[in-house]
């Protein structure tokens, strides 16, 4: 990927920049997603099997359902971009798809089964993403009628898989606190601070 010098100015530089989508390529997308999924898996490991039925509120997903939701969530974007190469979401049957996903999330699973789902689906998604071209990522997909913006790049839609998981991982970290578990990112920070204090 070409990176233009920061100080180049003028019409030529602007014309060249129009040919570049961004500086965040497919490998960066895949690597970023793998980091997020790795942290999700650590949380899934830290929560005991017997607490997978815990719900923060009666209408909320249980820990197990939330982790299954995360493991399955990429399937929507995978279908749009990889399987069917959809160019418009006009007329797309979202209610039917959401019903299918909700049913799959609620299927009974053990902790080990959910961990395997997270590992397998994570690598399937990341492996596909890292091979994408800039031209593919720059393609536009028309959104459903009345949606703002009316279209999105495949790049933005694919990036949303990581954003969606980070949203739910924040919920999981709060749930850990409710269960009396110190999140691993906090433990790691505390360890670094302790080590730094010992050296001073």
C-alpha positions as CSV (number, residue, x, y, z in Angstrom):
1,X,0.0,0.0,0.0
2,X,1.4,3.4,-0.9
3,X,1.7,6.0,1.9
4,X,2.0,9.6,0.8
5,X,4.4,11.9,2.6
6,X,2.5,13.9,5.1
7,X,3.9,17.2,3.9
8,X,3.1,16.8,0.2
9,X,0.6,19.5,-0.9
10,X,-1.1,20.6,-4.1
11,X,-3.5,19.2,-6.7
12,X,-1.3,16.3,-7.6
13,X,-1.1,15.0,-4.0
14,X,-4.9,15.4,-3.7
15,X,-5.5,13.4,-6.9
16,X,-3.2,10.7,-5.7
17,X,-5.0,10.5,-2.3
18,X,-8.3,10.0,-4.0
19,X,-7.0,6.7,-5.3
20,X,-6.2,5.5,-1.8
21,X,-9.0,4.2,0.4
22,X,-7.2,4.4,3.8
23,X,-4.0,3.4,5.6
24,X,-5.7,0.5,7.5
25,X,-5.5,-2.5,5.2
26,X,-7.0,-6.0,5.3
27,X,-4.2,-7.4,7.4
28,X,-4.7,-4.6,10.0
29,X,-8.4,-5.4,10.1
30,X,-7.7,-9.1,10.7
31,X,-4.9,-8.5,13.3
32,X,-7.1,-6.0,15.2
33,X,-10.0,-8.5,15.2
34,X,-7.8,-11.3,16.4
35,X,-6.6,-9.2,19.3
36,X,-10.2,-8.4,20.3
37,X,-11.3,-12.0,20.0
38,X,-8.2,-13.2,22.1
39,X,-9.4,-10.9,24.9
40,X,-13.0,-12.1,24.6
41,X,-11.7,-15.7,24.9
42,X,-9.8,-14.9,28.0
43,X,-13.0,-13.5,29.6
44,X,-14.9,-16.6,28.6
45,X,-12.2,-18.7,30.3
46,X,-12.2,-16.6,33.4
47,X,-15.9,-16.9,34.0
48,X,-16.7,-20.3,35.7
49,X,-19.0,-22.7,33.9
50,X,-21.7,-22.4,36.6
51,X,-21.9,-18.6,36.1
52,X,-22.6,-18.9,32.4
53,X,-26.3,-18.8,33.3
54,X,-26.0,-15.5,35.0
55,X,-28.1,-12.6,33.7
56,X,-27.4,-9.0,34.6
57,X,-31.2,-8.3,34.2
58,X,-34.1,-10.7,33.5
59,X,-34.4,-9.6,29.9
60,X,-30.7,-9.6,29.2
61,X,-28.7,-12.4,27.6
62,X,-27.0,-14.8,30.0
63,X,-23.2,-14.9,29.9
64,X,-23.3,-18.1,27.7
65,X,-25.9,-16.5,25.4
66,X,-23.8,-13.3,25.1
67,X,-20.7,-15.3,24.2
68,X,-22.6,-17.4,21.7
69,X,-24.0,-14.2,20.2
70,X,-20.4,-12.8,19.8
71,X,-19.3,-16.1,18.2
72,X,-22.1,-16.1,15.7
73,X,-22.4,-12.4,15.0
74,X,-19.9,-12.3,12.1
75,X,-22.2,-14.6,10.0
76,X,-24.3,-11.7,8.9
77,X,-21.4,-9.7,7.4
78,X,-19.9,-12.9,6.1
79,X,-23.1,-13.7,4.2
80,X,-23.3,-10.2,2.7
81,X,-19.6,-9.9,1.6
82,X,-18.2,-13.4,1.3
83,X,-21.0,-15.8,0.5
84,X,-23.5,-13.7,-1.6
85,X,-21.4,-10.5,-2.4
86,X,-24.6,-8.5,-1.8
87,X,-24.6,-4.9,-3.2
88,X,-27.8,-3.7,-1.7
89,X,-29.8,-4.4,1.5
90,X,-33.0,-3.1,0.0
91,X,-35.6,-5.8,0.6
92,X,-33.3,-7.9,2.8
93,X,-35.3,-10.0,5.3
94,X,-33.7,-8.8,8.6
95,X,-36.5,-10.1,10.9
96,X,-36.2,-13.7,9.7
97,X,-32.4,-13.5,10.0
98,X,-32.5,-12.1,13.5
99,X,-35.0,-14.8,14.6
100,X,-32.6,-17.5,13.3
101,X,-29.7,-15.9,15.2
102,X,-31.7,-15.6,18.4
103,X,-32.6,-19.3,18.3
104,X,-29.0,-20.3,17.7
105,X,-27.8,-18.2,20.6
106,X,-30.1,-20.0,23.0
107,X,-29.1,-23.5,22.1
108,X,-27.7,-25.2,25.2
109,X,-23.9,-25.4,25.1
110,X,-21.1,-26.1,27.6
111,X,-18.3,-23.6,28.4
112,X,-15.9,-25.7,26.3
113,X,-18.3,-25.7,23.4
114,X,-18.6,-22.0,23.5
115,X,-14.9,-21.5,23.7
116,X,-14.5,-23.7,20.7
117,X,-17.1,-21.6,18.8
118,X,-15.2,-18.4,19.7
119,X,-11.9,-19.8,18.5
120,X,-13.2,-21.4,15.3
121,X,-15.5,-18.6,14.2
122,X,-12.9,-16.0,15.1
123,X,-10.2,-17.6,12.9
124,X,-12.6,-18.2,10.1
125,X,-13.5,-14.5,10.0
126,X,-10.0,-13.2,10.4
127,X,-8.6,-15.6,7.8
128,X,-11.1,-14.4,5.3
129,X,-10.6,-10.7,6.1
130,X,-6.8,-10.7,5.8
131,X,-7.0,-11.7,2.2
132,X,-9.3,-8.9,1.0
133,X,-8.1,-6.4,-1.6
134,X,-8.4,-2.6,-1.2
135,X,-10.7,-2.5,-4.3
136,X,-13.1,-5.0,-2.5
137,X,-13.0,-3.0,0.7
138,X,-13.8,0.2,-1.1
139,X,-17.0,-1.2,-2.8
140,X,-20.2,0.5,-1.7
141,X,-23.3,-1.4,-0.4
142,X,-26.7,0.3,-0.5
143,X,-28.4,0.3,2.8
144,X,-32.1,-0.3,3.4
145,X,-34.5,2.5,2.4
146,X,-34.5,5.4,4.9
147,X,-31.1,4.5,6.4
148,X,-28.5,7.2,7.0
149,X,-26.0,7.1,5.3
150,X,-27.7,5.5,2.3
151,X,-24.6,3.4,1.5
152,X,-21.5,2.2,3.3
153,X,-18.2,0.8,2.2
154,X,-17.5,-2.8,2.7
155,X,-14.5,-1.7,4.8
156,X,-16.9,0.1,7.3
157,X,-19.3,-2.9,7.4
158,X,-16.5,-5.4,7.9
159,X,-14.9,-3.2,10.6
160,X,-18.2,-3.2,12.4
161,X,-17.7,-6.9,13.4
162,X,-14.8,-5.9,15.7
163,X,-16.7,-2.8,16.9
164,X,-19.7,-5.0,17.7
165,X,-17.6,-7.4,19.7
166,X,-15.9,-4.6,21.7
167,X,-19.3,-3.3,22.6
168,X,-20.3,-6.7,24.1
169,X,-16.9,-7.2,25.6
170,X,-17.5,-4.1,27.7
171,X,-20.7,-5.7,28.9
172,X,-18.9,-8.9,29.8
173,X,-16.2,-7.0,31.8
174,X,-18.9,-5.3,33.8
175,X,-20.6,-8.7,34.4
176,X,-17.2,-10.0,35.6
177,X,-17.2,-7.3,38.2
178,X,-20.8,-8.3,39.3
179,X,-19.5,-11.8,39.7
180,X,-16.5,-10.8,41.7
181,X,-14.0,-11.3,39.0
182,X,-11.3,-8.7,38.2
183,X,-11.1,-8.4,34.4
184,X,-7.8,-9.6,33.0
185,X,-6.9,-6.3,31.4
186,X,-7.2,-4.7,34.9
187,X,-5.0,-7.5,36.4
188,X,-2.4,-6.9,33.7
189,X,-2.4,-3.2,34.3
190,X,-2.0,-3.7,38.1
191,X,0.8,-6.1,37.5
192,X,2.6,-3.5,35.3
193,X,2.1,-0.8,37.9
194,X,3.4,-3.1,40.7
195,X,6.5,-4.0,38.6
196,X,7.2,-0.3,37.8
197,X,6.9,0.7,41.4
198,X,9.3,-2.1,42.5
199,X,11.9,-0.7,40.1
200,X,11.6,2.9,41.3
